[in-house]
Amino acid sequence: DILKISKVDVDSNFFDLGGNSLQVINVLSIFSSALKIRISIKDFFKNPTPNKLAELIGGTESSNNFEGTLTKAEIGKPYYKASHNQKRLWFLNKLHPDSTSYNVVQATNIDGLVDILALRNTIKSLIGKHEILRTNFDFINGEVVQVIKNNNVKGLEFLDIKGSAKNLDIIIHRAYKRSFDLRNDNLAQFKLIKIKNKRFLFLISLHHIVCDGRSMEIINKEISD
């Protein structure tokens, strides 16, 4: 907004885009008021890209807001504090909302019969068990928060493309190239695509803000079990 530029890459240099010292002060003011993070002008000059700033913010939060003990979250709260890494990813998403850099996609070919009802129930149970798979992110009272949904949660989506290679290409392309709205979209999506008789594609699409490598291991294990 400060530079009046609609699209910014995560590696775009603030100063190469026309930014100046006065605008740096405006940016730092936003960091302070919106994210409750203090960054010096010197550090900004050393880290002038969104990606480097996000890394700096993660380190700043870890050192300045260290919590000595872990506390159990209260059940039933309207929202919960986001982690440092989730705040970093939220910040990058706000800077570059059309980016697909943090899409996590897994496509699995299945040859044979699939019990669609059983798989649907498994996905429903998985989403019900792990709150992060039905979590969105918002900015409330000056901080990034997690909002856990209990209603209108999308489960397994079944699609029959009747052997259309073109439709399959479109579905896969969308999974990799669609941008997530962290506030409104389902950030964990599961699709079973029937390509033809006894040939399926199981597609999992998530935003990195709700998963990592370990998360995918857990998801795959619980689905296969």
C-alpha positions, 0 to 999 in steps of 0.5 A, a space after each residue: 500500500 505504501 509503494 502503491 504497487 499491487 503485486 510484490 514478489 517475496 524477493 522484491 527489494 523495497 528500495 529497488 521498487 522506489 521505496 525511500 527512508 521516509 516510507 521505511 519509517 511508515 512501514 516500521 510504524 505499521 509493524 509496531 502498531 499491527 504486529 506489535 513488533 519493533 524493527 530498527 531502521 538499520 535492520 530494515 535496510 539490511 533485510 529489504 525484501 518480504 522474505 528476509 523481513 519475515 525471517 527477521 520478524 520470526 527471530 525478533 518475536 522469538 527473542 523479544 516475546 519468549 514465554 518460559 512455559 507452555 500453557 494449555 489453550 482454553 477450549 471454546 475460545 472464539 480465537 487463539 494466538 497464532 504461532 511465530 511461524 504462522 504470523 510470518 506466513 500470514 505476513 507474507 500472504 498479506 504482502 503477496 496474496 496471489 502467491 502459490 509458494 506455500 501451497 502443499 500438494 500431494 497427488 496419489 494414483 489409486 488403481 482398483 476399487 475405492 470405498 468412497 463412503 469409508 474414505 469420506 468418513 475417514 476424512 471427516 474424522 481426520 478433520 474433526 480430530 485435528 483442529 488445525 485442518 479446520 482453522 482460518 487466520 484473521 487479524 483481531 485486536 491488533 494481532 494475527 489469530 487462529 479461528 477454529 471452525 466447527 461449522 461449514 467445514 468441507 470434507 472429501 470432494 468427489 469428482 468424476 471426470 469420465 476419462 477427460 484428460 483436459 479436466 484432470 489437467 485443470 483440476 491438478 493445475 488449480 491445486 498447485 496454482 490457486 491462491 488461498 484466502 487465509 481468512 475464508 478458504 478451507 486451508 486443507 482440501 481433500 479430493 477424490 477424482 474418478 478418472 475412469 473405472 478402477 482408476 482414481 487420483 486422491 488429491 490433498 491440497 493445503 496451505 503451509 500455514 496449517 501443515 509441515 512435513 510432519 503433518 503430512 506424515 500424520 495425515 497419510 498414516 491416519 488415512 491409510 490406517 
